Amino acid sequence: MSLYTLLADIGGTNTRVALARDGAVQPDSIRRYPNADYPALEPILTGYMAQSGVAHLAGACVAAAGPVRDGVATMTNLNWVFEEAALAGALRADRVAVLNDLQAQGYALGHLAPDTLREILPGAPARPGASQLVIGIGTGFNAAPVHDGPGGRVVAPSECGQITLPTLTDEEIRLRRFIERQHGFACVEEILSGRGVAQVHAFLRAEAGEAAQPPLDTAAIMAAFKAGDPIAVRTAQLFVRLMGAVVGDLALIHLPFGGIHLIGGVARAFAPWLRACGFDEAFRAKGRFSDFLTAFPVSVIEDDYAALTGCAIHLRNRLREG
């Protein structure tokens, strides 16, 4: 039997695929595929196997950016659905696991190189095994609590990106109504995601009487922000303030004394400017619990392949269990 296992991290925009041996990702095996070029997941994985020359797998683990129920994954920002049994047949794998992508990120904690963690806020010392929280901000938004216990690690799935966007100030309420007019419902993900940056920028342009200007994508907005454009700067500040408020809410819900870990392309893009844009103030703006929030350290995971590591660890443990 092959010692190889197959790993796949399916985001809203790209799919990352790799091989692993005994829980260790093989770095030279990593490939990235634009989802827009494929009608479904299976052609990506079977094509990857053909290219790699692997005919049989000990197992496979797939992390999906969407809800997973009874082994069936439904992508949130992509029209794909796939299930464990069908993938096992297509891949000729003895064992297949399908996870939410934030679960995979949770399994990766403790197995990432220290230099891939950028500290944003320090926290209080915590006991070993303290609960942690991973929060993904990229094409979409989601989070998962991470709990270590005598029976091993448990990473609970959620779809918290679809909850109502918290709005406090008059400006934030106007932003929520701006989103509702376009999408009917202002959830967290409509703002705290790649498309959300563009929507905040469009809102602020409308507020400034510049609604007729051509819309900018996230990359152009970030370039304008770095160049000091006033509306782009205000976009970053409003975006980061809402990010801090939501992350603070999730911290109070889950009490992750072991640390909060932000992941995803948008989180990485904003990492150097989070504190300058007011993340810490918004994170801790919780009334009489403001001081309590100082206990939770916050970092950004800068390893773009962390979910593959989590898939490898989770699958290795499943295979050892038999």
JONORHU-V768550 format. One record per residue. RES is the residue in one small letter. PHI is phi in degrees with one decimal (* if undefined). PSI is psi in whole degrees, -180 to 180 (none if undefined). Layout:
RES;PHI;PSI
RES;PHI;PSI
This chain:
m;*;140
s;-63.1;143
l;-84.1;-6
y;-79.1;145
t;-122.0;153
l;-104.0;138
l;-124.2;142
a;-145.3;133
d;-116.6;108
i;-102.5;106
g;-93.1;-176
g;-71.4;-22
t;-113.2;-44
n;-129.2;156
t;-116.4;129
r;-107.8;133
v;-130.2;145
a;-156.3;168
l;-107.9;155
a;-138.1;155
r;-125.9;124
d;48.0;45
g;84.4;2
a;-108.6;120
v;-66.3;135
q;-86.4;105
p;-55.8;-38
d;-75.5;-3
s;-95.4;-5
i;-72.1;132
r;-132.3;150
r;-121.2;134
y;-126.1;129
p;-70.5;123
n;-62.0;-30
a;-62.4;-18
d;-87.5;-1
y;-133.8;146
p;-81.1;-17
a;-164.1;175
l;-74.9;-40
e;-54.5;-44
p;-61.1;-33
i;-64.1;-48
l;-70.5;-43
t;-67.4;-37
g;-64.9;-39
y;-62.6;-44
m;-63.3;-41
a;-62.7;-41
q;-68.0;-36
s;-81.2;-14
g;79.2;15
v;-91.7;121
a;-96.9;-26
h;-142.3;142
l;-119.2;144
a;-71.1;-26
g;179.9;172
a;-145.4;146
c;-133.6;127
v;-119.8;129
a;-107.8;124
a;-114.5;137
a;-83.3;74
g;173.7;172
p;-69.3;143
v;-121.3;126
r;-136.1;125
d;51.9;42
g;79.5;6
v;-112.7;124
a;-104.6;134
t;-120.2;112
m;-66.5;138
t;-78.4;-42
n;-115.8;30
l;-157.7;140
n;-84.6;58
w;-124.1;142
v;-133.5;134
f;-147.3;157
e;-135.6;158
e;-57.5;-47
a;-62.8;-43
a;-66.8;-40
l;-66.3;-38
a;-60.5;-41
g;-68.3;-44
a;-65.9;-35
l;-95.9;-8
r;52.6;49
a;-105.4;142
d;-72.1;-31
r;-143.1;132
v;-128.0;134
a;-122.7;136
v;-117.4;124
l;-121.7;160
n;-70.2;147
d;-63.2;-31
l;-71.6;-30
q;-61.2;-44
a;-60.0;-42
q;-60.6;-38
g;-64.2;-40
y;-67.9;-21
a;-77.4;-22
l;-58.3;134
g;90.8;-7
h;-121.3;12
l;-103.5;150
a;-63.5;137
p;-55.9;-32
d;-76.0;0
t;-94.5;3
l;-109.5;118
r;-100.7;118
e;-72.7;131
i;-104.1;-50
l;-133.2;135
p;-75.6;163
g;-136.4;-175
a;-83.2;152
p;-57.3;142
a;-128.3;155
r;-68.9;153
p;-57.8;140
g;82.8;7
a;-62.9;150
s;-59.5;147
q;-128.3;172
l;-142.8;129
v;-107.6;136
i;-129.3;121
g;-99.1;126
i;-129.2;102
g;-149.6;-122
t;-61.1;-34
g;-130.5;-165
f;-138.7;137
n;-164.9;172
a;-150.2;158
a;-149.0;130
p;-79.0;148
v;-121.8;121
h;-124.8;127
d;-104.5;131
g;-143.6;-176
p;-58.5;-29
g;-89.9;5
g;111.4;-169
r;-88.5;137
v;-121.8;125
v;-118.0;109
a;-83.4;132
p;-76.6;162
s;-157.3;175
e;-134.2;53
c;-73.9;-9
g;-68.2;-15
q;-96.4;5
i;-79.2;167
t;-64.8;135
l;-65.1;124
p;-75.0;130
t;-132.6;131
l;-119.0;-48
t;-82.7;165
d;-59.5;-39
e;-64.0;-44
e;-65.1;-36
i;-66.3;-40
r;-64.6;-38
l;-62.5;-44
r;-59.2;-43
r;-67.5;-35
f;-59.7;-45
i;-66.7;-41
e;-62.7;-36
r;-65.1;-29
q;-90.2;-36
h;-122.9;-7
g;86.9;-29
f;-147.3;129
a;-96.5;90
c;-91.7;169
v;-56.0;-44
e;-64.8;-26
e;-66.4;-19
i;-109.9;-50
l;-88.7;71
s;-165.5;176
g;-59.4;-47
r;-67.7;-26
g;-64.9;-38
v;-57.7;-45
a;-65.1;-35
q;-72.7;-37
v;-63.1;-43
h;-63.0;-43
a;-63.2;-39
f;-62.0;-47
l;-68.6;-33
r;-64.2;-42
a;-63.0;-41
e;-62.4;-32
a;-89.8;5
g;78.0;22
e;-113.8;29
a;-62.4;-25
a;-77.5;-11
q;-68.7;146
p;-58.7;139
p;-67.0;152
l;-108.2;148
d;-85.4;176
t;-61.7;-41
a;-61.6;-42
a;-67.6;-37
i;-66.1;-42
m;-64.4;-38
a;-63.9;-42
a;-66.5;-37
f;-61.4;-46
k;-64.6;-28
a;-84.4;-4
g;88.6;15
d;-60.0;128
p;-59.2;-43
i;-70.8;-36
a;-66.3;-39
v;-63.0;-44
r;-64.6;-35
t;-59.2;-49
a;-62.2;-41
q;-65.6;-44
l;-68.2;-42
f;-59.0;-49
v;-67.9;-37
r;-62.2;-43
l;-68.4;-37
m;-60.0;-48
g;-59.8;-41
a;-63.9;-44
v;-68.7;-44
v;-62.8;-38
g;-63.7;-41
d;-59.8;-46
l;-65.9;-33
a;-63.2;-41
l;-69.8;-31
i;-70.9;-41
h;-106.2;-16
l;50.9;61
p;-85.5;75
f;-63.0;-21
g;-79.6;-9
g;130.2;150
i;-109.6;129
h;-122.1;114
l;-88.0;135
i;-134.6;168
g;106.6;157
g;-60.9;-38
v;-70.4;-42
a;-59.5;-43
r;-66.3;-38
a;-63.9;-37
f;-89.1;-10
a;-50.2;-45
p;-67.1;-17
w;-117.8;8
l;-60.3;-49
r;-69.0;-40
a;-64.7;-28
c;-91.7;4
g;96.3;21
f;-59.1;-48
d;-65.6;-39
e;-63.6;-44
a;-68.3;-38
f;-59.9;-39
r;-98.8;3
a;-79.7;71
k;-127.0;38
g;60.7;-131
r;-70.0;-7
f;-99.9;11
s;-59.2;-46
d;-66.2;-33
f;-59.7;-34
l;-66.4;-18
t;-68.0;-12
a;-72.6;-21
f;-97.7;113
p;-72.2;146
v;-124.6;132
s;-137.3;164
v;-113.0;128
i;-83.7;119
e;-100.9;11
d;-90.3;111
d;-69.1;-14
y;-111.8;22
a;-60.3;-37
a;-63.4;-33
l;-64.6;-41
t;-61.0;-43
g;-62.6;-41
c;-60.5;-43
a;-62.6;-44
i;-66.3;-46
h;-61.1;-45
l;-68.7;-39
r;-57.9;-44
n;-65.6;-40
r;-63.0;-42
l;-67.8;-35
r;-69.5;-29
e;-70.9;-22
g;85.1;none
